[in-house]
Amino acid sequence: ENGNWVGSGTAPRYIGRCREETAGAGSEFQVAGGTFLKASALIQLPEGTERVPDGTTVIIADDAGGNDVRIRGTVLHFDQGQLHSRLWL
């Protein structure tokens, strides 16, 4: 109202425990505009993990506070399986 900047409200939040693996062969996924991108990491998540939308920026860290960052990237694809979920960066 007074022309003062207001924060966007996008703060990191903890989603859950995971296991990060290097995507050796690399899976390719089609993103907006028909472009194909190759995944550099596969993230294994436990059953019941909430869906993470494609295009979301995520931080994979060794602690829940996000201080010891292992990898940072954009979600290319999320697969919610019967026994676990997978996320590709």
mmCIF file as gemmi writes it, N, C-alpha and C atoms, coordinates in Angstrom:
data_model
loop_
_atom_site.group_PDB
_atom_site.id
_atom_site.type_symbol
_atom_site.label_atom_id
_atom_site.label_alt_id
_atom_site.label_comp_id
_atom_site.label_asym_id
_atom_site.label_entity_id
_atom_site.label_seq_id
_atom_site.pdbx_PDB_ins_code
_atom_site.Cartn_x
_atom_site.Cartn_y
_atom_site.Cartn_z
_atom_site.occupancy
_atom_site.B_iso_or_equiv
_atom_site.pdbx_formal_charge
_atom_site.auth_seq_id
_atom_site.auth_asym_id
_atom_site.pdbx_PDB_model_num
ATOM 1 N N . GLU Axp A 1 ? 0.824 -1.198 0 1 0 ? 1 A 1
ATOM 2 C CA . GLU Axp A 1 ? 0 0 0 1 0 ? 1 A 1
ATOM 3 C C . GLU Axp A 1 ? 0.868 1.261 0 1 0 ? 1 A 1
ATOM 4 N N . ASN Axp A 2 ? 1.938 1.267 0.817 1 0 ? 2 A 1
ATOM 5 C CA . ASN Axp A 2 ? 2.814 2.424 0.917 1 0 ? 2 A 1
ATOM 6 C C . ASN Axp A 2 ? 4.039 2.317 0.002 1 0 ? 2 A 1
ATOM 7 N N . GLY Axp A 3 ? 4.082 1.308 -0.825 1 0 ? 3 A 1
ATOM 8 C CA . GLY Axp A 3 ? 5.226 1.129 -1.709 1 0 ? 3 A 1
ATOM 9 C C . GLY Axp A 3 ? 6.385 0.405 -1.072 1 0 ? 3 A 1
ATOM 10 N N . ASN Axp A 4 ? 6.157 -0.21 0.097 1 0 ? 4 A 1
ATOM 11 C CA . ASN Axp A 4 ? 7.212 -0.959 0.774 1 0 ? 4 A 1
ATOM 12 C C . ASN Axp A 4 ? 7.25 -2.383 0.24 1 0 ? 4 A 1
ATOM 13 N N . TRP Axp A 5 ? 8.469 -2.913 0.04 1 0 ? 5 A 1
ATOM 14 C CA . TRP Axp A 5 ? 8.619 -4.274 -0.442 1 0 ? 5 A 1
ATOM 15 C C . TRP Axp A 5 ? 8.172 -5.263 0.621 1 0 ? 5 A 1
ATOM 16 N N . VAL Axp A 6 ? 7.53 -6.334 0.171 1 0 ? 6 A 1
ATOM 17 C CA . VAL Axp A 6 ? 7.099 -7.406 1.059 1 0 ? 6 A 1
ATOM 18 C C . VAL Axp A 6 ? 7.746 -8.695 0.566 1 0 ? 6 A 1
ATOM 19 N N . GLY Axp A 7 ? 8.25 -9.496 1.483 1 0 ? 7 A 1
ATOM 20 C CA . GLY Axp A 7 ? 8.885 -10.76 1.116 1 0 ? 7 A 1
ATOM 21 C C . GLY Axp A 7 ? 7.92 -11.688 0.391 1 0 ? 7 A 1
ATOM 22 N N . SER Axp A 8 ? 8.472 -12.598 -0.411 1 0 ? 8 A 1
ATOM 23 C CA . SER Axp A 8 ? 7.632 -13.491 -1.204 1 0 ? 8 A 1
ATOM 24 C C . SER Axp A 8 ? 7.058 -14.629 -0.38 1 0 ? 8 A 1
ATOM 25 N N . GLY Axp A 9 ? 7.611 -14.881 0.785 1 0 ? 9 A 1
ATOM 26 C CA . GLY Axp A 9 ? 7.089 -15.944 1.625 1 0 ? 9 A 1
ATOM 27 C C . GLY Axp A 9 ? 7.593 -17.329 1.224 1 0 ? 9 A 1
ATOM 28 N N . THR Axp A 10 ? 8.594 -17.394 0.363 1 0 ? 10 A 1
ATOM 29 C CA . THR Axp A 10 ? 9.132 -18.691 -0.031 1 0 ? 10 A 1
ATOM 30 C C . THR Axp A 10 ? 10.348 -18.997 0.814 1 0 ? 10 A 1
ATOM 31 N N . ALA Axp A 11 ? 10.132 -19.738 1.846 1 0 ? 11 A 1
ATOM 32 C CA . ALA Axp A 11 ? 11.215 -20.158 2.727 1 0 ? 11 A 1
ATOM 33 C C . ALA Axp A 11 ? 11.389 -21.669 2.581 1 0 ? 11 A 1
ATOM 34 N N . PRO Axp A 12 ? 12.608 -22.173 2.693 1 0 ? 12 A 1
ATOM 35 C CA . PRO Axp A 12 ? 12.802 -23.623 2.606 1 0 ? 12 A 1
ATOM 36 C C . PRO Axp A 12 ? 12.003 -24.341 3.677 1 0 ? 12 A 1
ATOM 37 N N . ARG Axp A 13 ? 11.493 -25.518 3.315 1 0 ? 13 A 1
ATOM 38 C CA . ARG Axp A 13 ? 10.795 -26.313 4.325 1 0 ? 13 A 1
ATOM 39 C C . ARG Axp A 13 ? 11.193 -27.763 4.183 1 0 ? 13 A 1
ATOM 40 N N . TYR Axp A 14 ? 11.227 -28.448 5.281 1 0 ? 14 A 1
ATOM 41 C CA . TYR Axp A 14 ? 11.653 -29.841 5.349 1 0 ? 14 A 1
ATOM 42 C C . TYR Axp A 14 ? 10.539 -30.735 4.815 1 0 ? 14 A 1
ATOM 43 N N . ILE Axp A 15 ? 10.869 -31.613 3.859 1 0 ? 15 A 1
ATOM 44 C CA . ILE Axp A 15 ? 9.876 -32.533 3.299 1 0 ? 15 A 1
ATOM 45 C C . ILE Axp A 15 ? 10.021 -33.917 3.909 1 0 ? 15 A 1
ATOM 46 N N . GLY Axp A 16 ? 11.241 -34.402 4.071 1 0 ? 16 A 1
ATOM 47 C CA . GLY Axp A 16 ? 11.432 -35.713 4.675 1 0 ? 16 A 1
ATOM 48 C C . GLY Axp A 16 ? 12.809 -36.267 4.393 1 0 ? 16 A 1
ATOM 49 N N . ARG Axp A 17 ? 13.063 -37.445 4.954 1 0 ? 17 A 1
ATOM 50 C CA . ARG Axp A 17 ? 14.34 -38.132 4.755 1 0 ? 17 A 1
ATOM 51 C C . ARG Axp A 17 ? 14.388 -38.699 3.348 1 0 ? 17 A 1
ATOM 52 N N . CYS Axp A 18 ? 15.583 -38.814 2.803 1 0 ? 18 A 1
ATOM 53 C CA . CYS Axp A 18 ? 15.728 -39.331 1.447 1 0 ? 18 A 1
ATOM 54 C C . CYS Axp A 18 ? 17.109 -39.941 1.26 1 0 ? 18 A 1
ATOM 55 N N . ARG Axp A 19 ? 17.289 -40.571 0.103 1 0 ? 19 A 1
ATOM 56 C CA . ARG Axp A 19 ? 18.591 -41.098 -0.284 1 0 ? 19 A 1
ATOM 57 C C . ARG Axp A 19 ? 18.911 -40.573 -1.666 1 0 ? 19 A 1
ATOM 58 N N . GLU Axp A 20 ? 20.035 -39.91 -1.807 1 0 ? 20 A 1
ATOM 59 C CA . GLU Axp A 20 ? 20.429 -39.299 -3.084 1 0 ? 20 A 1
ATOM 60 C C . GLU Axp A 20 ? 21.412 -40.212 -3.797 1 0 ? 20 A 1
ATOM 61 N N . GLU Axp A 21 ? 21.166 -40.445 -5.104 1 0 ? 21 A 1
ATOM 62 C CA . GLU Axp A 21 ? 22.057 -41.26 -5.929 1 0 ? 21 A 1
ATOM 63 C C . GLU Axp A 21 ? 22.388 -40.476 -7.191 1 0 ? 21 A 1
ATOM 64 N N . THR Axp A 22 ? 23.605 -40.638 -7.677 1 0 ? 22 A 1
ATOM 65 C CA . THR Axp A 22 ? 23.967 -40.034 -8.956 1 0 ? 22 A 1
ATOM 66 C C . THR Axp A 22 ? 23.266 -40.815 -10.048 1 0 ? 22 A 1
ATOM 67 N N . ALA Axp A 23 ? 22.633 -40.111 -10.972 1 0 ? 23 A 1
ATOM 68 C CA . ALA Axp A 23 ? 21.941 -40.763 -12.087 1 0 ? 23 A 1
ATOM 69 C C . ALA Axp A 23 ? 22.983 -41.109 -13.136 1 0 ? 23 A 1
ATOM 70 N N . GLY Axp A 24 ? 23.6 -42.29 -13.002 1 0 ? 24 A 1
ATOM 71 C CA . GLY Axp A 24 ? 24.692 -42.713 -13.865 1 0 ? 24 A 1
ATOM 72 C C . GLY Axp A 24 ? 24.377 -42.6 -15.349 1 0 ? 24 A 1
ATOM 73 N N . ALA Axp A 25 ? 23.388 -43.349 -15.828 1 0 ? 25 A 1
ATOM 74 C CA . ALA Axp A 25 ? 23.025 -43.3 -17.243 1 0 ? 25 A 1
ATOM 75 C C . ALA Axp A 25 ? 22.256 -42.021 -17.55 1 0 ? 25 A 1
ATOM 76 N N . GLY Axp A 26 ? 21.607 -41.489 -16.549 1 0 ? 26 A 1
ATOM 77 C CA . GLY Axp A 26 ? 20.841 -40.255 -16.728 1 0 ? 26 A 1
ATOM 78 C C . GLY Axp A 26 ? 19.556 -40.477 -17.487 1 0 ? 26 A 1
ATOM 79 N N . SER Axp A 27 ? 18.443 -40.21 -16.855 1 0 ? 27 A 1
ATOM 80 C CA . SER Axp A 27 ? 17.144 -40.315 -17.508 1 0 ? 27 A 1
ATOM 81 C C . SER Axp A 27 ? 16.799 -38.97 -18.121 1 0 ? 27 A 1
ATOM 82 N N . GLU Axp A 28 ? 16.168 -38.978 -19.279 1 0 ? 28 A 1
ATOM 83 C CA . GLU Axp A 28 ? 15.761 -37.736 -19.933 1 0 ? 28 A 1
ATOM 84 C C . GLU Axp A 28 ? 14.277 -37.509 -19.72 1 0 ? 28 A 1
ATOM 85 N N . PHE Axp A 29 ? 13.914 -36.246 -19.449 1 0 ? 29 A 1
ATOM 86 C CA . PHE Axp A 29 ? 12.522 -35.88 -19.242 1 0 ? 29 A 1
ATOM 87 C C . PHE Axp A 29 ? 12.189 -34.661 -20.08 1 0 ? 29 A 1
ATOM 88 N N . GLN Axp A 30 ? 10.972 -34.658 -20.632 1 0 ? 30 A 1
ATOM 89 C CA . GLN Axp A 30 ? 10.523 -33.518 -21.421 1 0 ? 30 A 1
ATOM 90 C C . GLN Axp A 30 ? 9.92 -32.484 -20.486 1 0 ? 30 A 1
ATOM 91 N N . VAL Axp A 31 ? 10.374 -31.253 -20.626 1 0 ? 31 A 1
ATOM 92 C CA . VAL Axp A 31 ? 9.864 -30.156 -19.806 1 0 ? 31 A 1
ATOM 93 C C . VAL Axp A 31 ? 9.107 -29.19 -20.706 1 0 ? 31 A 1
ATOM 94 N N . ALA Axp A 32 ? 8.62 -28.097 -20.14 1 0 ? 32 A 1
ATOM 95 C CA . ALA Axp A 32 ? 7.826 -27.128 -20.888 1 0 ? 32 A 1
ATOM 96 C C . ALA Axp A 32 ? 8.539 -26.691 -22.161 1 0 ? 32 A 1
ATOM 97 N N . GLY Axp A 33 ? 7.773 -26.529 -23.222 1 0 ? 33 A 1
ATOM 98 C CA . GLY Axp A 33 ? 8.319 -26.062 -24.479 1 0 ? 33 A 1
ATOM 99 C C . GLY Axp A 33 ? 8.919 -27.172 -25.324 1 0 ? 33 A 1
ATOM 100 N N . GLY Axp A 34 ? 8.748 -28.434 -24.906 1 0 ? 34 A 1
ATOM 101 C CA . GLY Axp A 34 ? 9.251 -29.554 -25.679 1 0 ? 34 A 1
ATOM 102 C C . GLY Axp A 34 ? 10.738 -29.807 -25.531 1 0 ? 34 A 1
ATOM 103 N N . THR Axp A 35 ? 11.374 -29.162 -24.571 1 0 ? 35 A 1
ATOM 104 C CA . THR Axp A 35 ? 12.805 -29.337 -24.334 1 0 ? 35 A 1
ATOM 105 C C . THR Axp A 35 ? 13.033 -30.593 -23.501 1 0 ? 35 A 1
ATOM 106 N N . PHE Axp A 36 ? 14.1 -31.34 -23.807 1 0 ? 36 A 1
ATOM 107 C CA . PHE Axp A 36 ? 14.466 -32.513 -23.026 1 0 ? 36 A 1
ATOM 108 C C . PHE Axp A 36 ? 15.659 -32.176 -22.146 1 0 ? 36 A 1
ATOM 109 N N . LEU Axp A 37 ? 15.574 -32.565 -20.877 1 0 ? 37 A 1
ATOM 110 C CA . LEU Axp A 37 ? 16.673 -32.368 -19.936 1 0 ? 37 A 1
ATOM 111 C C . LEU Axp A 37 ? 17.085 -33.718 -19.366 1 0 ? 37 A 1
ATOM 112 N N . LYS Axp A 38 ? 18.371 -33.879 -19.106 1 0 ? 38 A 1
ATOM 113 C CA . LYS Axp A 38 ? 18.891 -35.124 -18.542 1 0 ? 38 A 1
ATOM 114 C C . LYS Axp A 38 ? 19.053 -34.955 -17.041 1 0 ? 38 A 1
ATOM 115 N N . ALA Axp A 39 ? 18.555 -35.936 -16.29 1 0 ? 39 A 1
ATOM 116 C CA . ALA Axp A 39 ? 18.651 -35.885 -14.833 1 0 ? 39 A 1
ATOM 117 C C . ALA Axp A 39 ? 20.08 -36.177 -14.392 1 0 ? 39 A 1
ATOM 118 N N . SER Axp A 40 ? 20.518 -35.472 -13.355 1 0 ? 40 A 1
ATOM 119 C CA . SER Axp A 40 ? 21.855 -35.699 -12.816 1 0 ? 40 A 1
ATOM 120 C C . SER Axp A 40 ? 21.801 -36.458 -11.495 1 0 ? 40 A 1
ATOM 121 N N . ALA Axp A 41 ? 20.618 -36.535 -10.879 1 0 ? 41 A 1
ATOM 122 C CA . ALA Axp A 41 ? 20.484 -37.24 -9.601 1 0 ? 41 A 1
ATOM 123 C C . ALA Axp A 41 ? 19.099 -37.855 -9.472 1 0 ? 41 A 1
ATOM 124 N N . LEU Axp A 42 ? 19.057 -38.997 -8.805 1 0 ? 42 A 1
ATOM 125 C CA . LEU Axp A 42 ? 17.806 -39.673 -8.461 1 0 ? 42 A 1
ATOM 126 C C . LEU Axp A 42 ? 17.688 -39.632 -6.946 1 0 ? 42 A 1
ATOM 127 N N . ILE Axp A 43 ? 16.557 -39.167 -6.455 1 0 ? 43 A 1
ATOM 128 C CA . ILE Axp A 43 ? 16.321 -39.066 -5.02 1 0 ? 43 A 1
ATOM 129 C C . ILE Axp A 43 ? 15.248 -40.087 -4.652 1 0 ? 43 A 1
ATOM 130 N N . GLN Axp A 44 ? 15.573 -41.019 -3.75 1 0 ? 44 A 1
ATOM 131 C CA . GLN Axp A 44 ? 14.632 -42.033 -3.263 1 0 ? 44 A 1
ATOM 132 C C . GLN Axp A 44 ? 13.976 -41.493 -1.991 1 0 ? 44 A 1
ATOM 133 N N . LEU Axp A 45 ? 12.64 -41.532 -1.953 1 0 ? 45 A 1
ATOM 134 C CA . LEU Axp A 45 ? 11.877 -40.995 -0.822 1 0 ? 45 A 1
ATOM 135 C C . LEU Axp A 45 ? 10.976 -42.074 -0.243 1 0 ? 45 A 1
ATOM 136 N N . PRO Axp A 46 ? 10.672 -42.025 1.049 1 0 ? 46 A 1
ATOM 137 C CA . PRO Axp A 46 ? 9.818 -43.045 1.654 1 0 ? 46 A 1
ATOM 138 C C . PRO Axp A 46 ? 8.367 -42.941 1.184 1 0 ? 46 A 1
ATOM 139 N N . GLU Axp A 47 ? 7.653 -44.039 1.329 1 0 ? 47 A 1
ATOM 140 C CA . GLU Axp A 47 ? 6.228 -44.094 0.994 1 0 ? 47 A 1
ATOM 141 C C . GLU Axp A 47 ? 5.471 -43.007 1.759 1 0 ? 47 A 1
ATOM 142 N N . GLY Axp A 48 ? 4.526 -42.373 1.1 1 0 ? 48 A 1
ATOM 143 C CA . GLY Axp A 48 ? 3.711 -41.348 1.745 1 0 ? 48 A 1
ATOM 144 C C . GLY Axp A 48 ? 4.284 -39.939 1.673 1 0 ? 48 A 1
ATOM 145 N N . THR Axp A 49 ? 5.441 -39.769 1.035 1 0 ? 49 A 1
ATOM 146 C CA . THR Axp A 49 ? 6.011 -38.433 0.887 1 0 ? 49 A 1
ATOM 147 C C . THR Axp A 49 ? 5.103 -37.608 -0.015 1 0 ? 49 A 1
ATOM 148 N N . GLU Axp A 50 ? 4.832 -36.367 0.376 1 0 ? 50 A 1
ATOM 149 C CA . GLU Axp A 50 ? 3.964 -35.514 -0.432 1 0 ? 50 A 1
ATOM 150 C C . GLU Axp A 50 ? 4.579 -35.23 -1.794 1 0 ? 50 A 1
ATOM 151 N N . ARG Axp A 51 ? 3.732 -35.082 -2.807 1 0 ? 51 A 1
ATOM 152 C CA . ARG Axp A 51 ? 4.178 -34.828 -4.177 1 0 ? 51 A 1
ATOM 153 C C . ARG Axp A 51 ? 4.902 -33.485 -4.25 1 0 ? 51 A 1
ATOM 154 N N . VAL Axp A 52 ? 6.014 -33.485 -4.965 1 0 ? 52 A 1
ATOM 155 C CA . VAL Axp A 52 ? 6.784 -32.26 -5.2 1 0 ? 52 A 1
ATOM 156 C C . VAL Axp A 52 ? 6.582 -31.898 -6.676 1 0 ? 52 A 1
ATOM 157 N N . PRO Axp A 53 ? 5.967 -30.763 -6.966 1 0 ? 53 A 1
ATOM 158 C CA . PRO Axp A 53 ? 5.668 -30.398 -8.361 1 0 ? 53 A 1
ATOM 159 C C . PRO Axp A 53 ? 6.924 -30.224 -9.214 1 0 ? 53 A 1
ATOM 160 N N . ASP Axp A 54 ? 6.821 -30.606 -10.484 1 0 ? 54 A 1
ATOM 161 C CA . ASP Axp A 54 ? 7.913 -30.39 -11.428 1 0 ? 54 A 1
ATOM 162 C C . ASP Axp A 54 ? 8.23 -28.901 -11.478 1 0 ? 54 A 1
ATOM 163 N N . GLY Axp A 55 ? 9.51 -28.575 -11.595 1 0 ? 55 A 1
ATOM 164 C CA . GLY Axp A 55 ? 9.936 -27.185 -11.646 1 0 ? 55 A 1
ATOM 165 C C . GLY Axp A 55 ? 10.273 -26.589 -10.294 1 0 ? 55 A 1
ATOM 166 N N . THR Axp A 56 ? 9.981 -27.308 -9.214 1 0 ? 56 A 1
ATOM 167 C CA . THR Axp A 56 ? 10.285 -26.828 -7.869 1 0 ? 56 A 1
ATOM 168 C C . THR Axp A 56 ? 11.784 -26.923 -7.611 1 0 ? 56 A 1
ATOM 169 N N . THR Axp A 57 ? 12.367 -25.908 -7.02 1 0 ? 57 A 1
ATOM 170 C CA . THR Axp A 57 ? 13.771 -25.953 -6.637 1 0 ? 57 A 1
ATOM 171 C C . THR Axp A 57 ? 13.875 -26.636 -5.285 1 0 ? 57 A 1
ATOM 172 N N . VAL Axp A 58 ? 14.733 -27.66 -5.199 1 0 ? 58 A 1
ATOM 173 C CA . VAL Axp A 58 ? 14.904 -28.398 -3.95 1 0 ? 58 A 1
ATOM 174 C C . VAL Axp A 58 ? 16.367 -28.412 -3.536 1 0 ? 58 A 1
ATOM 175 N N . ILE Axp A 59 ? 16.572 -28.593 -2.253 1 0 ? 59 A 1
ATOM 176 C CA . ILE Axp A 59 ? 17.908 -28.721 -1.679 1 0 ? 59 A 1
ATOM 177 C C . ILE Axp A 59 ? 17.953 -30.068 -0.971 1 0 ? 59 A 1
ATOM 178 N N . ILE Axp A 60 ? 18.927 -30.889 -1.324 1 0 ? 60 A 1
ATOM 179 C CA . ILE Axp A 60 ? 19.136 -32.16 -0.638 1 0 ? 60 A 1
ATOM 180 C C . ILE Axp A 60 ? 20.326 -31.939 0.293 1 0 ? 60 A 1
ATOM 181 N N . ALA Axp A 61 ? 20.083 -32.119 1.596 1 0 ? 61 A 1
ATOM 182 C CA . ALA Axp A 61 ? 21.113 -31.825 2.589 1 0 ? 61 A 1
ATOM 183 C C . ALA Axp A 61 ? 21.261 -32.979 3.569 1 0 ? 61 A 1
ATOM 184 N N . ASP Axp A 62 ? 22.385 -33.007 4.26 1 0 ? 62 A 1
ATOM 185 C CA . ASP Axp A 62 ? 22.65 -34.05 5.24 1 0 ? 62 A 1
ATOM 186 C C . ASP Axp A 62 ? 21.981 -33.787 6.584 1 0 ? 62 A 1
ATOM 187 N N . ASP Axp A 63 ? 21.356 -32.628 6.738 1 0 ? 63 A 1
ATOM 188 C CA . ASP Axp A 63 ? 20.654 -32.319 7.982 1 0 ? 63 A 1
ATOM 189 C C . ASP Axp A 63 ? 19.313 -31.662 7.666 1 0 ? 63 A 1
ATOM 190 N N . ALA Axp A 64 ? 18.377 -31.753 8.596 1 0 ? 64 A 1
ATOM 191 C CA . ALA Axp A 64 ? 17.022 -31.232 8.394 1 0 ? 64 A 1
ATOM 192 C C . ALA Axp A 64 ? 17.001 -29.713 8.26 1 0 ? 64 A 1
ATOM 193 N N . GLY Axp A 65 ? 18.016 -29.029 8.757 1 0 ? 65 A 1
ATOM 194 C CA . GLY Axp A 65 ? 18.08 -27.571 8.664 1 0 ? 65 A 1
ATOM 195 C C . GLY Axp A 65 ? 18.558 -27.079 7.306 1 0 ? 65 A 1
ATOM 196 N N . GLY Axp A 66 ? 19.036 -27.984 6.462 1 0 ? 66 A 1
ATOM 197 C CA . GLY Axp A 66 ? 19.507 -27.607 5.131 1 0 ? 66 A 1
ATOM 198 C C . GLY Axp A 66 ? 20.857 -26.925 5.123 1 0 ? 66 A 1
ATOM 199 N N . ASN Axp A 67 ? 21.659 -27.173 6.153 1 0 ? 67 A 1
ATOM 200 C CA . ASN Axp A 67 ? 22.955 -26.499 6.262 1 0 ? 67 A 1
ATOM 201 C C . ASN Axp A 67 ? 24.071 -27.206 5.492 1 0 ? 67 A 1
ATOM 202 N N . ASP Axp A 68 ? 24.075 -28.528 5.496 1 0 ? 68 A 1
ATOM 203 C CA . ASP Axp A 68 ? 25.125 -29.313 4.835 1 0 ? 68 A 1
ATOM 204 C C . ASP Axp A 68 ? 24.585 -29.811 3.483 1 0 ? 68 A 1
ATOM 205 N N . VAL Axp A 69 ? 24.588 -28.947 2.467 1 0 ? 69 A 1
ATOM 206 C CA . VAL Axp A 69 ? 23.956 -29.215 1.176 1 0 ? 69 A 1
ATOM 207 C C . VAL Axp A 69 ? 24.77 -30.217 0.36 1 0 ? 69 A 1
ATOM 208 N N . ARG Axp A 70 ? 24.093 -31.272 -0.119 1 0 ? 70 A 1
ATOM 209 C CA . ARG Axp A 70 ? 24.706 -32.269 -0.999 1 0 ? 70 A 1
ATOM 210 C C . ARG Axp A 70 ? 24.485 -31.903 -2.458 1 0 ? 70 A 1
ATOM 211 N N . ILE Axp A 71 ? 23.251 -31.502 -2.785 1 0 ? 71 A 1
ATOM 212 C CA . ILE Axp A 71 ? 22.909 -31.141 -4.154 1 0 ? 71 A 1
ATOM 213 C C . ILE Axp A 71 ? 21.712 -30.198 -4.118 1 0 ? 71 A 1
ATOM 214 N N . ARG Axp A 72 ? 21.687 -29.293 -5.08 1 0 ? 72 A 1
ATOM 215 C CA . ARG Axp A 72 ? 20.582 -28.338 -5.223 1 0 ? 72 A 1
ATOM 216 C C . ARG Axp A 72 ? 20.166 -28.411 -6.684 1 0 ? 72 A 1
ATOM 217 N N . GLY Axp A 73 ? 18.868 -28.449 -6.954 1 0 ? 73 A 1
ATOM 218 C CA . GLY Axp A 73 ? 18.433 -28.542 -8.345 1 0 ? 73 A 1
ATOM 219 C C . GLY Axp A 73 ? 16.945 -28.34 -8.509 1 0 ? 73 A 1
ATOM 220 N N . THR Axp A 74 ? 16.509 -28.499 -9.743 1 0 ? 74 A 1
ATOM 221 C CA . THR Axp A 74 ? 15.108 -28.332 -10.108 1 0 ? 74 A 1
ATOM 222 C C . THR Axp A 74 ? 14.493 -29.703 -10.368 1 0 ? 74 A 1
ATOM 223 N N . VAL Axp A 75 ? 13.305 -29.932 -9.839 1 0 ? 75 A 1
ATOM 224 C CA . VAL Axp A 75 ? 12.626 -31.209 -10.019 1 0 ? 75 A 1
ATOM 225 C C . VAL Axp A 75 ? 12.234 -31.372 -11.483 1 0 ? 75 A 1
ATOM 226 N N . LEU Axp A 76 ? 12.722 -32.455 -12.103 1 0 ? 76 A 1
ATOM 227 C CA . LEU Axp A 76 ? 12.355 -32.768 -13.483 1 0 ? 76 A 1
ATOM 228 C C . LEU Axp A 76 ? 11.143 -33.685 -13.532 1 0 ? 76 A 1
ATOM 229 N N . HIS Axp A 77 ? 11.058 -34.607 -12.552 1 0 ? 77 A 1
ATOM 230 C CA . HIS Axp A 77 ? 9.944 -35.554 -12.525 1 0 ? 77 A 1
ATOM 231 C C . HIS Axp A 77 ? 9.806 -36.125 -11.123 1 0 ? 77 A 1
ATOM 232 N N . PHE Axp A 78 ? 8.577 -36.397 -10.712 1 0 ? 78 A 1
ATOM 233 C CA . PHE Axp A 78 ? 8.285 -37.018 -9.418 1 0 ? 78 A 1
ATOM 234 C C . PHE Axp A 78 ? 7.401 -38.217 -9.674 1 0 ? 78 A 1
ATOM 235 N N . ASP Axp A 79 ? 7.77 -39.379 -9.125 1 0 ? 79 A 1
ATOM 236 C CA . ASP Axp A 79 ? 6.991 -40.604 -9.295 1 0 ? 79 A 1
ATOM 237 C C . ASP Axp A 79 ? 6.61 -41.131 -7.928 1 0 ? 79 A 1
ATOM 238 N N . GLN Axp A 80 ? 5.305 -41.197 -7.66 1 0 ? 80 A 1
ATOM 239 C CA . GLN Axp A 80 ? 4.819 -41.681 -6.375 1 0 ? 80 A 1
ATOM 240 C C . GLN Axp A 80 ? 4.465 -43.152 -6.541 1 0 ? 80 A 1
ATOM 241 N N . GLY Axp A 81 ? 5.341 -44.034 -6.067 1 0 ? 81 A 1
ATOM 242 C CA . GLY Axp A 81 ? 5.157 -45.469 -6.208 1 0 ? 81 A 1
ATOM 243 C C . GLY Axp A 81 ? 4.374 -46.065 -5.057 1 0 ? 81 A 1
ATOM 244 N N . GLN Axp A 82 ? 4.176 -47.391 -5.149 1 0 ? 82 A 1
ATOM 245 C CA . GLN Axp A 82 ? 3.411 -48.098 -4.13 1 0 ? 82 A 1
ATOM 246 C C . GLN Axp A 82 ? 4.198 -48.244 -2.826 1 0 ? 82 A 1
ATOM 247 N N . LEU Axp A 83 ? 5.513 -48.475 -2.943 1 0 ? 83 A 1
ATOM 248 C CA . LEU Axp A 83 ? 6.331 -48.694 -1.75 1 0 ? 83 A 1
ATOM 249 C C . LEU Axp A 83 ? 7.264 -47.531 -1.426 1 0 ? 83 A 1
ATOM 250 N N . HIS Axp A 84 ? 7.533 -46.68 -2.391 1 0 ? 84 A 1
ATOM 251 C CA . HIS Axp A 84 ? 8.388 -45.517 -2.196 1 0 ? 84 A 1
ATOM 252 C C . HIS Axp A 84 ? 8.14 -44.524 -3.329 1 0 ? 84 A 1
ATOM 253 N N . SER Axp A 85 ? 8.736 -43.358 -3.215 1 0 ? 85 A 1
ATOM 254 C CA . SER Axp A 85 ? 8.62 -42.335 -4.256 1 0 ? 85 A 1
ATOM 255 C C . SER Axp A 85 ? 10.009 -42.011 -4.775 1 0 ? 85 A 1
ATOM 256 N N . ARG Axp A 86 ? 10.059 -41.508 -6.017 1 0 ? 86 A 1
ATOM 257 C CA . ARG Axp A 86 ? 11.334 -41.118 -6.62 1 0 ? 86 A 1
ATOM 258 C C . ARG Axp A 86 ? 11.204 -39.73 -7.202 1 0 ? 86 A 1
ATOM 259 N N . LEU Axp A 87 ? 12.299 -39.01 -7.16 1 0 ? 87 A 1
ATOM 260 C CA . LEU Axp A 87 ? 12.34 -37.637 -7.662 1 0 ? 87 A 1
ATOM 261 C C . LEU Axp A 87 ? 13.642 -37.483 -8.432 1 0 ? 87 A 1
ATOM 262 N N . TRP Axp A 88 ? 13.553 -36.911 -9.638 1 0 ? 88 A 1
ATOM 263 C CA . TRP Axp A 88 ? 14.745 -36.718 -10.459 1 0 ? 88 A 1
ATOM 264 C C . TRP Axp A 88 ? 15.087 -35.246 -10.522 1 0 ? 88 A 1
ATOM 265 N N . LEU Axp A 89 ? 16.374 -34.932 -10.356 1 0 ? 89 A 1
ATOM 266 C CA . LEU Axp A 89 ? 16.877 -33.559 -10.461 1 0 ? 89 A 1
ATOM 267 C C . LEU Axp A 89 ? 17.776 -33.474 -11.669 1 0 ? 89 A 1
